[in-house]
Amino acid sequence: MKILVVGGAGYIGSHCVRQLQQAGHAPVVLDNLSFGHRKAVAPEVPFYQADLGDQPEVEKILRNEKIEGVMHFAAFAYVGESVTNPLKYYFNNVAATLHLLQAMLNTGVSKFVFSSTCATYGVPAKLPITEDLPQQPINPYGQTKLDVENVLKNLATAHGFSSAAFRYFNASGAAEDGTIGEDHTPETHLIPLVIDAALGKRENIAIFGDDYDTPDGTCLRDYIHVDDLARAHIAVFEKLADPGTTLFYNLGTGTPTSVKEVIQAVEKVSGKKVPTVIKERRAGDPPALYANAEKAQKELSWKIKFPDIHGIIKTAWKWHSNHPEGYQDR
Ligand code: UDP
């Protein structure tokens, strides 16, 4: 299939482009390179540097490239910034996405896969999180993603538009060959920061709170390999054949891992000691977020290849230790 990957030069998008190529599909990338990296996309992949909110340009690409479906990864995703600058998040994550969807309606492209987030659940009513739990986001980032999920339901009813929204847990790891990986500026995610500490690029890693009501006092999260995420996006396309389909899936492994366990796993994989300091809890961090990951595995021809945190961290370590400065394109 010919798939437009919006945000295809970003962390998850670029891994998805790779997986699409490996599965014999034909990805086309749209990215404005505000966060993405040109080097993360192979030169043979058609690449358009444009904004997803540039509706005329997007319509032109959809028509000229004869696109059959769209995967949308381009979003701002810093929770703290969404609280201090909500309009930035509503303009990009909602308004620009509406233009992308309008461009799809105008050109008759009606299959869409959307990156949603476990942040749409807010503080979950129970654990592990199943897809039917109430969605009550506690920050604008989660709200923008939920807004788009709701728009997708409306489009299914009104126009027979077919979509799947994946509620990601913690995307992590890198391509197994170590050639593409995570490169955020600023980096706020736990695994790359712990690896930086192991590489001596930072003095230590701050543990944001060790007095949570969890087995070792640190927060529990569900880390899922970025290639496992990517493969789910490809698997879901065959479920979008019927007009008016709307699907929602958690994408996690279902295994909770604590901050301290992540640090220990990095020490084991790297063979290096990681100095730690205990800091205050980070505002807005729920103590535990992990998926009931059964629905996607039952309904999609998709299996988790990296069920264990050590396997995930091995791939991240390979990328970061070979590219300590990331793509070096900034
Ligand atoms: N965390 C930490 N120190 C850091 C960065 C993150 O202790 O320098 C913790 C954070 O409080 C959370 C977990 O690691 O419990 C995962 O955070 P991350 O930002 O990677 O992802 P999030 O779960 O917030 O999407």
Residues whose N, C-alpha, C, O or C-beta is under 5 A from the ligand:
A	BS01	UDP	T188 H189 L190 I191 L193 A206 I207 F208 C219 R221 V259 R282 D285
